[in-house]
Structures are given as structure tokens and as C-alpha cells.
Amino acid sequence: MGKRITRLLPLILLLCAVSLFVGFWGMLPDDYENLSESVIATSLFSNNLLSAITTKNYWDAVNEYKPLMHTWYIGILFEFYLVLPIIAFLLKYIAKWFKKDFYRVFVVGFVLLSSVSLLLYFSSSVSDGDRFYLLPCRFFELALGGLVGVWMKKTDKLSYCSHHVMIEGACFVFLVLIMFWGCVSFSQSPTEYNLVNGQIMSRQSFIPKHWLLIFTVILSLLFLISDNENNRLITCLESTKVFNLFGKMSYSLFIWHQPLLAFYRYFFTDEISVVVLVLIFILTFVFSYLSYSGIEKKVRPSKVSYICMLVSFILINSFSYKVYASAGVMRDVPELYVRKTEVHGRMFAEYNDRVYQYDKDFSKDNQGKINVLVVGNSFARDWCNILLESDVSDKINLSYKYDWDDLALKRVQESDYIFVFGHKHNVPVNVWKDMKSDAEIWGIGTKSFGASNGTIYKKRNKENYFEQTIKIKESFFVINDILKAEWDNHYIDLLSLVLQNDSTIRVFSDDKKFISQDCRHLSLGGAKYYAQRIDFSKIFTKAAN
């Protein structure tokens, strides 16, 4: 285990230190807080667990802006290294107890565990996030590779596949095809969009995503088994110094590619041209070569190495904890109402989450007020904050529900106004049947403020800082039109209230506050901005009963 730690940890600590340094210079507090959280998890080889708990979705566009997102794999790998000797010890004990050959028991045991892992991977009860990030669902990949390695060493070579050039070549070709075309999608049904991130939801890949991984594992194993000296392509590549260097630098290349891409997207743009891609590739190679020659080749298990790693680990994580405890606030950010002297952990999420306190039945003490029920996810909670920051806040009796459960349906019967984030056709039939005859249902519009405020915040010392606008995905305008057509004159069009003449979206309110901290949810300044611009007299036209 000492060798594994010495192999993996030094570059991880360097990556964390560099990311913290760059983030200190230009990241907004919420993003820097998230980075510090990832640093701690990554240095403990558990960023996969953090990702499973927080983002839950590897394919979320937000992950493209996270410098340490890719270290989830190292977490799974290290966890496998931890459980492997424990499993081997238990199997050795079982073999000894039943007086069986350890090799046979080992193979049978790992085949059974891999089968269980594969069943978990395909289980419909396992979420996509858990399936992707947690070791029990990915155990079979690493275990099968280990079994093939043991098998090949035990039998020298597998007679059926060994020295078969065609098998090896075919596996290589299919792996390349999967890499470039496996995720190409087609649509067999009308296009549907994710109302939060604007991504297309209904597209299906030529190869189902679950099976892509299985095919990759099988082809990789066959490629390893059939590896031989008769394949001219492979022999030519293996004899090339550059190819060999890339192989030796593979860990460094893996470490540096994501932070370079993420920071470029965060500080510049998410539109990566061919020129930029080539430049990032060159920088990745340079960084990787320096870390490979300066760290990987030189660090070996020793007392000095362990002391240096321990000191670095303590310093980096101590600073990360301080950043996390300070909610990522390293300087005053007036555009977010943030001061260094008034901070606490998770303070930015609190504003949106405070709405959960309204998840209760309508208060009987607020007779004479308008009963307002809001149903939906965090975008619905944004609407609640707009209402609470508006002049109508003292005239309404607010209740919030995340989804249409029995409690929500019960509150429907008492509601004068119901606001929903989502499609009109997804509102349950019982809602329309049980609501008051004079009650109204309104649709809450989608919104977007780009993908990252880093491109905005880096210009904080420029004269035109507060005049900046940003482009958003065209899909959000499509979504807005779809929802507007569904809800007709009972639709709250939030997008049009920040739309500029050049089809860009404004980032700051008139009083120079960020409308959104994370480009999705409203900040305090954003809620106030909308509260001042929405004509509530056109919405609340009926008095309370």
C-alpha cells in the first residue's frame, strides 16, 4: 500500500495546491468553496464519494468547470486497492478452513463478487450517480482485469486467443470506434429538454450507455489476452520513443488535462476551438513531462518521502478546510452582499434552501391572506424567494412542496394560486380536479445566466465590469417558447426580464449585484431584481376567500 500511495499521492497533492492557488486568484466564493471541498476529498482518495453525494451526474455540464472532477476514478481505484487484500485474506481463510486450493477459491470468489457487482450496475434501483461513482457498481471492471492477469500469469498464455493478430487488431479498432462514435446519439421521439440545464433529454445513443462500459471492458480484456509480438501496428507503436513516453507519462497526462480544460472554460469560454485545443494539449504535455521527470521518476517509498507527503497533506488540507469554513470568501464581494467578516459554511446554498421552512400547511393565523402553493425543484424555490422579496410578501400565505405528494395534493384544495415549475401536461389530473373553482395555476419560467461567472468576475477591476452580458444556450430560448405556449397567459417569463437587445443575458442588477451566483439559481440581488420588475398585480388578480 505504501508503494501505491507514493505512486498516486504526490501528483494529487501538487494538483490540489496548483488548483487552490489559481482558484484563490479568480474564483467566486461558492466555486472556491466547492473546490476546497473537492481538494479534501481528492487528497483522501474519495472524490468519487463526494461526487455521488453532490453532483450525482458525471454528464452534468457543471462538471466541465471543476478542476478536480476527474479524480473520481482515482478514488475508485484506491478503494479497490484497500478492499483487495481484505477480500484476498478472507478467501485465503475460507480456503484453509475448507482445505481447498487457494487459487481456485480466489477465482471463484472474485467471479461471484464481480457477478454481484455487475447485477448492481444493471439494477434499476441504483441511481445513475451511484452506478457511475461507487465501487460496488464498478468492482467488476477492476476485478475482471485482475482475474485475467492472474490467469495469464498462471497459464503463461491463453491458447485460444494468444498470438491472434486479427483478434487484437479487431479489439483495437472497435475500442477506437467506441471512443469516438459510441456516444453519438439519434432521436426517435420528439425532442425534450432538461428545463434546468437546457440539455436534450430524449436522445438515445447507438449503443446504450450502460452497455458501452461493458463492451469497453470486454474488448480491453480480449486485447490484453491476445497481445503478441506478431502485430506490426502494436509492435511499431511500442518501439516508438514518443509512444513509450506517452505510456510512461499516462498518469501525469491524466492528472493535468482536466484542470487545464476546466480553468480555461471557467476564466475564458466554454467554446473550445481547434487552436485552443491544440494549445491545451501542448500545455498538458509540458506539465505532464515536468511532473513525470521531476516527481514520478524521483519519488520512491522512503521515510523522507512519507514525511514530505504528510507535511504537504496537512498544509493543503488545513488551508482547504479554512477556505471551506469561510464559504470560499477570500475577499469582500459586494456584488454578492459578501464580507469577509460575515461568513459561514454553505452560506450561498442557504438562500435557496431557506424556502424549505415553508414546506408546511397553510397557517390558520394568516386568515385574509392569499394562499399560495409553489411546487417544484430549486427553480421553484427561486420563485418563492422572488415572492418573499416583493411587496406582495405580506399579503400571501406561502407553502412550498418539492413534488406532487399527498401533502401537496391536500394543500391544493386550500390554495388560491398554485405556481409550478415544469410542463403543464405534467401537472397531475387530481390537481385540476381538486383545486378551488376560482383558483389559478401558473407556470414558472426557466432561466439561465451562462455556465460560469468566472469569465465575468475576472474582469472585476475593469471599468465596464458591471455592464457585461453573457450568451446562453439557444435551447433555453426554445424551452422558454415551449413553456410559454403551454401555459399561455398564465406563464411567468423570467428569461425576457434579463434579455438584452443583442440576445445576451444581463449578469448584474441595476444596483450592481450578481443576479445569480452559480448561473442557475438566484442570489439575493437576483431575487430583488425580479421582485422589482414583475407586475404582480397582473398575477394576483383575485382576493383571498
RODO-2510 file (C-alpha; in nm, 4 decimals, decimal comma):
residues 545
     n   res          X          Y          Z
     1     m     0,0000     0,0000     0,0000
     2     g     0,2923     0,2303     0,0681
     3     k     0,4020     0,1971    -0,2948
     4     r     0,0529     0,2801    -0,4186
     5     i     0,0328     0,5916    -0,2002
     6     t     0,3782     0,7030    -0,3108
     7     r     0,2750     0,6470    -0,6707
     8     l    -0,0555     0,8359    -0,6567
     9     l    -0,0458     1,0955    -0,3778
    10     p     0,2447     1,3290    -0,4735
    11     l     0,0886     1,4369    -0,8031
    12     i    -0,2540     1,4644    -0,6416
    13     l    -0,1168     1,6979    -0,3765
    14     l     0,0583     1,9065    -0,6424
    15     l    -0,2626     1,9228    -0,8462
    16     c    -0,4588     2,0320    -0,5386
    17     a    -0,2035     2,3000    -0,4497
    18     v    -0,1995     2,4445    -0,8032
    19     s    -0,5807     2,4405    -0,8222
    20     l    -0,6134     2,6196    -0,4879
    21     f    -0,3617     2,8829    -0,5997
    22     v    -0,5407     2,9522    -0,9280
    23     g    -0,8800     2,9473    -0,7584
    24     f    -0,7666     3,1957    -0,4925
    25     w    -0,6816     3,4421    -0,7676
    26     g    -1,0065     3,4389    -0,9591
    27     m    -1,2832     3,2086    -0,8374
    28     l    -1,6078     3,3315    -0,6921
    29     p    -1,6704     3,2246    -0,3299
    30     d    -1,9193     2,9459    -0,3967
    31     d    -1,6962     2,7919    -0,6650
    32     y    -1,3869     2,8225    -0,4453
    33     e    -1,5735     2,6638    -0,1550
    34     n    -1,6671     2,3705    -0,3782
    35     l    -1,3060     2,3428    -0,4948
    36     s    -1,1761     2,3297    -0,1364
    37     e    -1,4288     2,0556    -0,0615
    38     s    -1,3034     1,8600    -0,3632
    39     v    -0,9397     1,9105    -0,2584
    40     i    -1,0045     1,7476     0,0782
    41     a    -1,1958     1,4601    -0,0812
    42     t    -0,9359     1,4116    -0,3564
    43     s    -0,6415     1,4032    -0,1168
    44     l    -0,8295     1,1379     0,0811
    45     f    -0,8922     0,9372    -0,2400
    46     s    -1,2665     0,9804    -0,2063
    47     n    -1,3747     1,2387    -0,4628
    48     n    -1,5983     0,9722    -0,6156
    49     l    -1,7957     0,9596    -0,2903
    50     l    -1,8270     1,3386    -0,2805
    51     s    -1,9462     1,3409    -0,6430
    52     a    -2,2021     1,0686    -0,5700
    53     i    -2,3398     1,2789    -0,2842
    54     t    -2,3321     1,6212    -0,4512
    55     t    -2,3430     1,6352    -0,8330
    56     k    -2,4801     1,2792    -0,8755
    57     n    -2,4331     1,3129    -1,2511
    58     y    -2,0999     1,2860    -1,4316
    59     w    -2,2519     1,4259    -1,7529
    60     d    -2,3806     1,7461    -1,5942
    61     a    -2,2288     2,0423    -1,7803
    62     v    -2,1291     2,1964    -1,4458
    63     n    -1,8626     1,9264    -1,4061
    64     e    -1,6729     2,0679    -1,7026
    65     y    -1,5772     2,3634    -1,4819
    66     k    -1,4427     2,1530    -1,1930
    67     p    -1,0608     2,1151    -1,1982
    68     l    -1,0669     1,8001    -0,9827
    69     m    -1,3721     1,6313    -1,1317
    70     h    -1,1652     1,3553    -1,2953
    71     t    -1,0136     1,2334    -0,9677
    72     w    -1,3287     1,0308    -0,9001
    73     y    -1,1533     0,7491    -1,0854
    74     i    -0,8521     0,7569    -0,8534
    75     g    -1,0958     0,7277    -0,5629
    76     i    -1,2494     0,4093    -0,7032
    77     l    -0,9038     0,2716    -0,7867
    78     f    -0,7649     0,3350    -0,4384
    79     e    -1,0738     0,1929    -0,2702
    80     f    -1,0228    -0,1220    -0,4770
    81     y    -0,6626    -0,1364    -0,3557
    82     l    -0,7937    -0,1166     0,0010
    83     v    -1,0547    -0,3907    -0,0236
    84     l    -0,8481    -0,6253    -0,2428
    85     p    -0,6127    -0,7501     0,0326
    86     i    -0,9056    -0,7789     0,2752
    87     i    -1,1004    -0,9935     0,0293
    88     a    -0,7899    -1,1991    -0,0513
    89     f    -0,7272    -1,2576     0,3206
    90     l    -1,0875    -1,3725     0,3756
    91     l    -1,0716    -1,6052     0,0738
    92     k    -0,7414    -1,7470     0,1962
    93     y    -0,9011    -1,8145     0,5343
    94     i    -1,2003    -1,9824     0,3643
    95     a    -0,9678    -2,1964     0,1501
    96     k    -0,7733    -2,3002     0,4572
    97     w    -1,0928    -2,3747     0,6535
    98     f    -1,2374    -2,5972     0,3794
    99     k    -0,8946    -2,7331     0,2802
   100     k    -0,9280    -2,6136    -0,0792
   101     d    -0,6749    -2,4766    -0,3248
   102     f    -0,6409    -2,1023    -0,2641
   103     y    -0,6135    -2,0208    -0,6348
   104     r    -0,9453    -2,1901    -0,7112
   105     v    -1,1190    -2,0252    -0,4159
   106     f    -0,9719    -1,6885    -0,5168
   107     v    -1,1019    -1,7178    -0,8738
   108     v    -1,4453    -1,8413    -0,7689
   109     g    -1,4731    -1,5708    -0,5028
   110     f    -1,3838    -1,2873    -0,7398
   111     v    -1,6117    -1,4225    -1,0113
   112     l    -1,9019    -1,4249    -0,7645
   113     l    -1,8229    -1,0748    -0,6368
   114     s    -1,7887    -0,9494    -0,9944
   115     s    -2,1264    -1,1026    -1,0780
   116     v    -2,2879    -0,9251    -0,7832
   117     s    -2,1203    -0,6000    -0,8899
   118     l    -2,2483    -0,6458    -1,2451
   119     l    -2,6014    -0,7047    -1,1170
   120     l    -2,5777    -0,3846    -0,9123
   121     y    -2,4509    -0,1995    -1,2189
   122     f    -2,7587    -0,3016    -1,4194
   123     s    -3,0046    -0,2732    -1,1310
   124     s    -3,2856    -0,0256    -1,1953
   125     s    -3,2940     0,0558    -0,8233
   126     v    -2,9419     0,2046    -0,8393
   127     s    -2,9230     0,5701    -0,9414
   128     d    -2,7043     0,6771    -1,2332
   129     g    -2,4801     0,8682    -0,9940
   130     d    -2,4215     0,5669    -0,7685
   131     r    -2,3757     0,3400    -1,0705
   132     f    -2,1032     0,5659    -1,2028
   133     y    -1,9219     0,6745    -0,8865
   134     l    -1,9411     0,3913    -0,6319
   135     l    -1,7008     0,0967    -0,6142
   136     p    -1,9649    -0,1768    -0,5617
   137     c    -2,1050    -0,0938    -0,9073
   138     r    -1,7599    -0,0700    -1,0713
   139     f    -1,5873    -0,3541    -0,8853
   140     f    -1,6333    -0,5991    -1,1739
   141     e    -1,4180    -0,3872    -1,4099
   142     l    -1,1081    -0,3938    -1,1915
   143     a    -1,1709    -0,7464    -1,0662
   144     l    -1,2025    -0,8939    -1,4166
   145     g    -0,8796    -0,7236    -1,5197
   146     g    -0,7072    -0,8738    -1,2177
   147     l    -0,8501    -1,2191    -1,2880
   148     v    -0,7295    -1,2112    -1,6474
   149     g    -0,3842    -1,1003    -1,5266
   150     v    -0,3663    -1,3856    -1,2767
   151     w    -0,4962    -1,6316    -1,5348
   152     m    -0,2414    -1,5264    -1,7965
   153     k     0,0416    -1,5497    -1,5458
   154     k    -0,0780    -1,8848    -1,4219
   155     t    -0,1215    -2,0400    -1,7673
   156     d     0,1527    -1,8371    -1,9374
   157     k    -0,0823    -1,7555    -2,2270
   158     l    -0,4392    -1,8362    -2,3224
   159     s    -0,4174    -2,0786    -2,6117
   160     y    -0,7407    -1,9716    -2,7791
   161     c    -0,6620    -1,6039    -2,8143
   162     s    -0,2867    -1,5716    -2,7804
   163     h    -0,0893    -1,4755    -3,0907
   164     h    -0,4044    -1,3997    -3,2871
   165     v    -0,3295    -1,0801    -3,4747
   166     m    -0,6857    -1,0490    -3,6051
   167     i    -0,8382    -1,0569    -3,2564
   168     e    -0,6007    -0,7950    -3,1247
   169     g    -0,6453    -0,5726    -3,4288
   170     a    -1,0248    -0,6039    -3,4209
   171     c    -1,0340    -0,5157    -3,0499
   172     f    -0,8155    -0,2116    -3,1121
   173     v    -1,0400    -0,0903    -3,3960
   174     f    -1,3630    -0,1410    -3,2004
   175     l    -1,2198     0,0363    -2,8951
   176     v    -1,1367     0,3354    -3,1134
   177     l    -1,4878     0,3279    -3,2619
   178     i    -1,6436     0,3223    -2,9162
   179     m    -1,4215     0,6106    -2,8099
   180     f    -1,5268     0,8347    -3,0991
   181     w    -1,8719     0,7137    -3,2048
   182     g    -2,0083     0,5162    -2,9113
   183     c    -2,1861     0,8190    -2,7675
   184     v    -2,3186     0,9535    -3,0993
   185     s    -2,6889     0,9994    -3,0485
   186     f    -3,0040     0,9850    -3,2513
   187     s    -3,3588     1,0769    -3,1654
   188     q    -3,6611     0,8543    -3,2193
   189     s    -3,9101     1,0786    -3,0439
   190     p    -3,9916     1,4494    -3,0238
   191     t    -3,7075     1,6368    -2,8604
   192     e    -3,7404     1,7047    -2,4886
   193     y    -3,5181     1,9346    -2,2885
   194     n    -3,3912     1,9405    -1,9355
   195     l    -3,5582     2,2567    -1,8079
   196     v    -3,2690     2,3353    -1,5711
   197     n    -2,9555     2,2891    -1,7814
   198     g    -3,1030     2,3096    -2,1312
   199     q    -2,9638     1,9738    -2,2423
   200     i    -3,1567     1,7415    -2,4716
   201     m    -3,3072     1,4547    -2,2733
   202     s    -3,4707     1,2251    -2,5270
   203     r    -3,1748     1,1352    -2,7443
   204     q    -3,0606     0,7741    -2,7459
   205     s    -2,7095     0,6599    -2,8317
   206     f    -2,6434     0,3955    -3,0969
   207     i    -2,5087     0,1827    -2,8129
   208     p    -2,6940     0,2160    -2,4783
   209     k    -2,4702     0,3927    -2,2263
   210     h    -2,4808     0,1036    -1,9788
   211     w    -2,3540    -0,1331    -2,2449
   212     l    -2,0781     0,0981    -2,3657
   213     l    -1,8842     0,0283    -2,0482
   214     i    -1,9395    -0,3481    -2,0750
   215     f    -1,8196    -0,3581    -2,4361
   216     t    -1,5155    -0,1497    -2,3434
   217     v    -1,4227    -0,3866    -2,0608
   218     i    -1,4666    -0,6993    -2,2761
   219     l    -1,2709    -0,5582    -2,5699
   220     s    -0,9917    -0,4358    -2,3416
   221     l    -0,9604    -0,7792    -2,1814
   222     l    -0,9507    -0,9531    -2,5194
   223     f    -0,6906    -0,7036    -2,6378
   224     l    -0,4708    -0,7788    -2,3361
   225     i    -0,5149    -1,1546    -2,3728
   226     s    -0,4307    -1,1555    -2,7424
   227     d    -0,1331    -0,9194    -2,7050
   228     n     0,1540    -1,0599    -2,9095
   229     e     0,4649    -0,9650    -3,0994
   230     n     0,3185    -1,0503    -3,4422
   231     n     0,1001    -0,7403    -3,4673
   232     r     0,3035    -0,4953    -3,6714
   233     l     0,0963    -0,1944    -3,5713
   234     i     0,1309    -0,2590    -3,1998
   235     t     0,4984    -0,3568    -3,2348
   236     c     0,5661    -0,0369    -3,4296
   237     l     0,3913     0,1771    -3,1701
   238     e     0,5660     0,0058    -2,8796
   239     s     0,9062     0,0621    -3,0398
   240     t     0,8410     0,4344    -3,0877
   241     k     1,0048     0,6527    -2,8225
   242     v     0,7233     0,9076    -2,8266
   243     f     0,4589     0,6347    -2,7815
   244     n     0,6586     0,4861    -2,4951
   245     l     0,6976     0,8282    -2,3349
   246     f     0,3226     0,8869    -2,3514
   247     g     0,2707     0,5483    -2,1868
   248     k     0,5101     0,6306    -1,9042
   249     m     0,3541     0,9749    -1,8616
   250     s    -0,0041     0,8436    -1,8704
   251     y    -0,0722     0,9212    -1,5035
   252     s     0,0636     1,2754    -1,5353
   253     l    -0,1370     1,3271    -1,8544
   254     f    -0,4465     1,2101    -1,6724
   255     i    -0,3779     1,4454    -1,3814
   256     w    -0,3259     1,7658    -1,5813
   257     h    -0,5713     1,7520    -1,8713
   258     q    -0,8875     1,8271    -1,6729
   259     p    -0,7664     2,1298    -1,4687
   260     l    -0,6352     2,2971    -1,7843
   261     l    -0,9666     2,2415    -1,9627
   262     a    -1,1722     2,3398    -1,6579
   263     f    -0,9854     2,6613    -1,5823
   264     y    -0,9928     2,7637    -1,9477
   265     r    -1,3697     2,7155    -1,9543
   266     y    -1,4090     2,8949    -1,6204
   267     f    -1,1990     3,2029    -1,6985
   268     f    -1,2371     3,2344    -2,0763
   269     t    -1,5122     3,0476    -2,2604
   270     d    -1,6708     2,7060    -2,2940
   271     e    -1,6354     2,7283    -2,6722
   272     i    -1,3057     2,5496    -2,7352
   273     s    -1,1654     2,5966    -3,0849
   274     v    -0,9212     2,3635    -3,2572
   275     v    -0,6365     2,6100    -3,1930
   276     v    -0,7172     2,6269    -2,8221
   277     l    -0,7495     2,2501    -2,8061
   278     v    -0,4034     2,2098    -2,9589
   279     l    -0,2623     2,4663    -2,7159
   280     i    -0,4161     2,2860    -2,4182
   281     f    -0,2755     1,9570    -2,5496
   282     i     0,0731     2,1116    -2,5671
   283     l     0,0421     2,2586    -2,2169
   284     t    -0,0826     1,9249    -2,0852
   285     f     0,2198     1,7526    -2,2370
   286     v     0,4588     2,0129    -2,0893
   287     f     0,3045     1,9954    -1,7415
   288     s     0,2967     1,6167    -1,7594
   289     y     0,6590     1,5877    -1,8682
   290     l     0,7721     1,8171    -1,5856
   291     s     0,5735     1,6296    -1,3210
   292     y     0,6790     1,2914    -1,4614
   293     s     1,0502     1,3733    -1,4747
   294     g     1,0533     1,5839    -1,1590
   295     i     0,8227     1,3810    -0,9324
   296     e     0,7113     1,0444    -1,0671
   297     k     1,0600     0,9269    -1,1607
   298     k     1,2216     1,0536    -0,8419
   299     v     0,9760     0,9888    -0,5583
   300     r     1,0206     0,6446    -0,4068
   301     p     0,8885     0,4876    -0,0853
   302     s     1,1138     0,6191     0,1906
   303     k     1,0964     0,7917     0,5253
   304     v     1,1771     1,1286     0,3667
   305     s     0,9037     1,0833     0,1034
   306     y     0,6437     0,9935     0,3641
   307     i     0,7348     1,2954     0,5792
   308     c     0,7166     1,5324     0,2807
   309     m     0,3817     1,3915     0,1741
   310     l     0,2457     1,4122     0,5287
   311     v     0,3539     1,7756     0,5710
   312     s     0,2124     1,8688     0,2293
   313     f    -0,1092     1,6829     0,3044
   314     i    -0,1561     1,8695     0,6347
   315     l    -0,0778     2,2131     0,4893
   316     i    -0,3003     2,1739     0,1824
   317     n    -0,5945     2,0303     0,3720
   318     s    -0,5629     2,2827     0,6554
   319     f    -0,5859     2,5659     0,4048
   320     s    -0,8711     2,3880     0,2220
   321     y    -1,0633     2,3490     0,5464
   322     k    -1,0146     2,7182     0,6217
   323     v    -1,1494     2,8031     0,2759
   324     y    -1,4438     2,5673     0,3231
   325     a    -1,5234     2,7036     0,6706
   326     s    -1,5116     3,0556     0,5251
   327     a    -1,7532     2,9602     0,2449
   328     g    -1,4780     3,0291    -0,0082
   329     v    -1,4727     3,4007     0,0758
   330     m    -1,1152     3,5254     0,0395
   331     r    -1,2084     3,8888    -0,0192
   332     d    -1,5137     4,1131     0,0055
   333     v    -1,7577     4,0591    -0,2822
   334     p    -2,0087     4,3468    -0,2612
   335     e    -2,1876     4,2228    -0,5732
   336     l    -2,2962     3,9212    -0,3656
   337     y    -2,3528     4,1080    -0,0367
   338     v    -2,0463     3,9226     0,0944
   339     r    -1,7998     4,0481     0,3536
   340     k    -1,5057     3,8529     0,4941
   341     t    -1,6178     3,9372     0,8479
   342     e    -1,9646     3,7872     0,7979
   343     v    -1,9309     3,4381     0,6534
   344     h    -2,0125     3,0785     0,7387
   345     g    -2,0062     2,7468     0,5562
   346     r    -2,2607     2,6736     0,2816
   347     m    -2,3994     3,0269     0,3084
   348     f    -2,4776     3,0518    -0,0623
   349     a    -2,6895     2,7389    -0,0750
   350     e    -2,8795     2,8600     0,2307
   351     y    -3,0603     3,1346     0,0443
   352     n    -3,2288     2,8927    -0,1939
   353     d    -3,2712     2,6239     0,0711
   354     r    -3,4370     2,8572     0,3223
   355     v    -3,7599     2,8011     0,1325
   356     y    -3,7816     2,4511     0,2814
   357     q    -3,9070     2,6121     0,6029
   358     y    -4,2278     2,6866     0,4115
   359     d    -4,2895     2,3175     0,3490
   360     k    -4,5889     2,3174     0,5797
   361     d    -4,9643     2,3505     0,5696
   362     f    -5,1153     2,6958     0,5300
   363     s    -5,1088     2,8799     0,8592
   364     k    -5,4504     2,9316     1,0163
   365     d    -5,3167     3,2514     1,1737
   366     n    -5,2928     3,4189     0,8322
   367     q    -5,6623     3,4471     0,7591
   368     g    -5,7374     3,7072     0,4961
   369     k    -5,4140     3,6433     0,3078
   370     i    -5,3831     3,4781    -0,0324
   371     n    -5,2890     3,1094    -0,0071
   372     v    -5,0004     3,0499    -0,2473
   373     l    -4,8661     2,6989    -0,3154
   374     v    -4,5368     2,6612    -0,5039
   375     v    -4,4364     2,3173    -0,6329
   376     g    -4,1088     2,2147    -0,7949
   377     n    -3,7323     2,1944    -0,7620
   378     s    -3,4766     2,4643    -0,6818
   379     f    -3,6075     2,6820    -0,9676
   380     a    -3,9447     2,6809    -0,7939
   381     r    -3,7700     2,7827    -0,4720
   382     d    -3,6212     3,0746    -0,6653
   383     w    -3,9770     3,1883    -0,7371
   384     c    -4,0548     3,1632    -0,3663
   385     n    -3,7602     3,3935    -0,2937
   386     i    -3,8875     3,6408    -0,5535
   387     l    -4,2248     3,6443    -0,3792
   388     l    -4,0610     3,6859    -0,0380
   389     e    -3,8525     3,9816    -0,1612
   390     s    -4,1516     4,1507    -0,3260
   391     d    -4,4151     4,3910    -0,1987
   392     v    -4,6737     4,1120    -0,2011
   393     s    -4,4850     3,9096     0,0626
   394     d    -4,7024     4,0423     0,3449
   395     k    -5,0209     3,9651     0,1518
   396     i    -4,9604     3,5951     0,0848
   397     n    -4,9649     3,2788     0,2915
   398     l    -4,6815     3,0779     0,1310
   399     s    -4,6481     2,6980     0,1187
   400     y    -4,3818     2,5024    -0,0722
   401     k    -4,3578     2,1397    -0,1889
   402     y    -4,0828     1,9750    -0,3888
   403     d    -4,3152     1,7335    -0,5703
   404     w    -4,6772     1,6296    -0,6007
   405     d    -4,7119     1,4013    -0,2996
   406     d    -5,0245     1,3515    -0,0873
   407     l    -4,9446     1,6566     0,1266
   408     a    -4,9157     1,8761    -0,1809
   409     l    -5,2485     1,7482    -0,3137
   410     k    -5,4063     1,8232     0,0233
   411     r    -5,2765     2,1820     0,0131
   412     v    -5,4090     2,2224    -0,3405
   413     q    -5,7641     2,2229    -0,2030
   414     e    -5,6865     2,5307     0,0086
   415     s    -5,4798     2,7204    -0,2492
   416     d    -5,5861     3,0394    -0,4222
   417     y    -5,2830     3,0341    -0,6507
   418     i    -5,0610     2,7435    -0,7487
   419     f    -4,7228     2,8020    -0,9129
   420     v    -4,5472     2,5114    -1,0837
   421     f    -4,2025     2,4748    -1,2350
   422     g    -4,2363     2,2300    -1,5194
   423     h    -4,4558     2,1376    -1,8111
   424     k    -4,8268     2,1993    -1,7823
   425     h    -4,9073     1,8488    -1,9048
   426     n    -4,7109     1,7037    -1,6121
   427     v    -4,9450     1,8548    -1,3537
   428     p    -5,1426     1,5606    -1,2058
   429     v    -5,5077     1,5274    -1,3038
   430     n    -5,6083     1,5330    -0,9353
   431     v    -5,4715     1,8858    -0,9027
   432     w    -5,7078     2,0185    -1,1687
   433     k    -5,9952     1,8202    -1,0194
   434     d    -5,9413     1,9100    -0,6509
   435     m    -5,8443     2,2771    -0,6791
   436     k    -6,0923     2,5523    -0,5985
   437     s    -6,3171     2,6559    -0,8842
   438     d    -6,1715     3,0072    -0,8861
   439     a    -5,8093     2,9067    -0,8143
   440     e    -5,5393     2,9625    -1,0761
   441     i    -5,2346     2,7606    -1,1792
   442     w    -4,9305     2,9389    -1,3201
   443     g    -4,6157     2,8089    -1,4846
   444     i    -4,2767     2,9322    -1,3621
   445     g    -4,0346     3,0020    -1,6454
   446     t    -3,6867     2,8622    -1,6919
   447     k    -3,3762     3,0828    -1,6765
   448     s    -3,0033     3,0764    -1,7345
   449     f    -2,7107     3,3089    -1,6751
   450     g    -2,4480     3,1198    -1,8695
   451     a    -2,2349     2,8361    -1,7417
   452     s    -1,9747     3,0150    -1,5312
   453     n    -1,9410     3,3600    -1,3783
   454     g    -1,5642     3,3182    -1,3796
   455     t    -1,5436     3,4875    -1,7204
   456     i    -1,7298     3,7827    -1,5662
   457     y    -1,5545     3,8013    -1,2294
   458     k    -1,2023     3,8008    -1,3760
   459     k    -1,2770     4,1497    -1,5105
   460     r    -1,3708     4,2850    -1,1684
   461     n    -1,1073     4,5600    -1,1948
   462     k    -1,2220     4,6775    -1,5388
   463     e    -1,4348     4,9889    -1,5919
   464     n    -1,7086     4,8015    -1,7798
   465     y    -1,7315     4,5222    -1,5210
   466     f    -2,0992     4,5799    -1,4330
   467     e    -2,2003     4,6313    -1,7954
   468     q    -2,1079     4,2790    -1,9015
   469     t    -2,3629     4,0432    -2,0511
   470     i    -2,3341     3,6781    -2,1422
   471     k    -2,4608     3,4406    -2,4097
   472     i    -2,6648     3,1392    -2,3070
   473     k    -2,7561     2,8194    -2,4900
   474     e    -3,0125     2,8646    -2,7653
   475     s    -3,2011     2,5716    -2,6143
   476     f    -3,3148     2,7912    -2,3239
   477     f    -3,4998     3,0188    -2,5664
   478     v    -3,6575     2,7109    -2,7235
   479     i    -3,7599     2,5835    -2,3795
   480     n    -3,8988     2,9240    -2,2886
   481     d    -4,1112     2,9324    -2,6038
   482     i    -4,2384     2,5779    -2,5411
   483     l    -4,3400     2,6566    -2,1834
   484     k    -4,4922     2,9893    -2,2833
   485     a    -4,7058     2,8161    -2,5467
   486     e    -4,8198     2,5544    -2,2920
   487     w    -4,9111     2,7951    -2,0118
   488     d    -5,0332     3,0750    -2,2408
   489     n    -5,1278     3,3840    -2,0356
   490     h    -5,0525     3,2017    -1,7073
   491     y    -4,6781     3,1932    -1,7593
   492     i    -4,4056     3,3800    -1,5665
   493     d    -4,1473     3,4662    -1,8317
   494     l    -3,8298     3,5198    -1,6300
   495     l    -3,5965     3,4993    -1,9291
   496     s    -3,7367     3,8046    -2,1066
   497     l    -3,6736     4,0193    -1,7977
   498     v    -3,2955     3,9803    -1,8332
   499     l    -3,2765     3,9587    -2,2126
   500     q    -3,0853     4,2378    -2,3887
   501     n    -3,1350     4,3702    -2,7405
   502     d    -2,8346     4,1731    -2,8671
   503     s    -2,9875     3,8459    -2,7393
   504     t    -2,7458     3,8259    -2,4485
   505     i    -2,8421     3,7981    -2,0827
   506     r    -2,7599     4,0629    -1,8254
   507     v    -2,5490     3,9429    -1,5331
   508     f    -2,5839     4,2313    -1,2872
   509     s    -2,8851     4,4112    -1,1490
   510     d    -2,9181     4,7894    -1,1672
   511     d    -2,7679     4,8208    -0,8199
   512     k    -2,4581     4,6237    -0,9312
   513     k    -2,5390     4,2851    -0,7749
   514     f    -2,4935     3,9436    -0,9322
   515     i    -2,8360     3,8177    -1,0375
   516     s    -2,7100     3,4600    -0,9978
   517     q    -2,4116     3,3236    -0,8087
   518     d    -2,3954     2,9846    -0,9818
   519     c    -2,5597     3,0863    -1,3137
   520     r    -2,8701     2,8817    -1,2315
   521     h    -3,0185     2,9984    -0,9044
   522     l    -3,0983     3,3492    -0,7905
   523     s    -2,8848     3,5337    -0,5431
   524     l    -3,0404     3,7814    -0,3006
   525     g    -2,9687     4,0534    -0,5560
   526     g    -3,1296     3,8455    -0,8299
   527     a    -3,4481     3,7805    -0,6321
   528     k    -3,4769     4,1528    -0,5557
   529     y    -3,4163     4,2364    -0,9217
   530     y    -3,7056     4,0173    -1,0375
   531     a    -3,9284     4,1293    -0,7494
   532     q    -3,8954     4,4896    -0,8696
   533     r    -3,9690     4,4109    -1,2356
   534     i    -4,2589     4,1677    -1,2175
   535     d    -4,6039     4,3237    -1,2223
   536     f    -4,7681     4,1154    -0,9517
   537     s    -5,0990     4,2990    -0,9960
   538     k    -5,1411     4,1085    -1,3245
   539     i    -5,0858     3,7782    -1,1447
   540     f    -5,2707     3,8173    -0,8164
   541     t    -5,5983     3,9477    -0,9539
   542     k    -5,8190     3,7630    -0,7056
   543     a    -5,8566     3,8414    -0,3390
   544     a    -5,8355     3,5718    -0,0750
   545     n    -6,1551     3,3919     0,0135
***
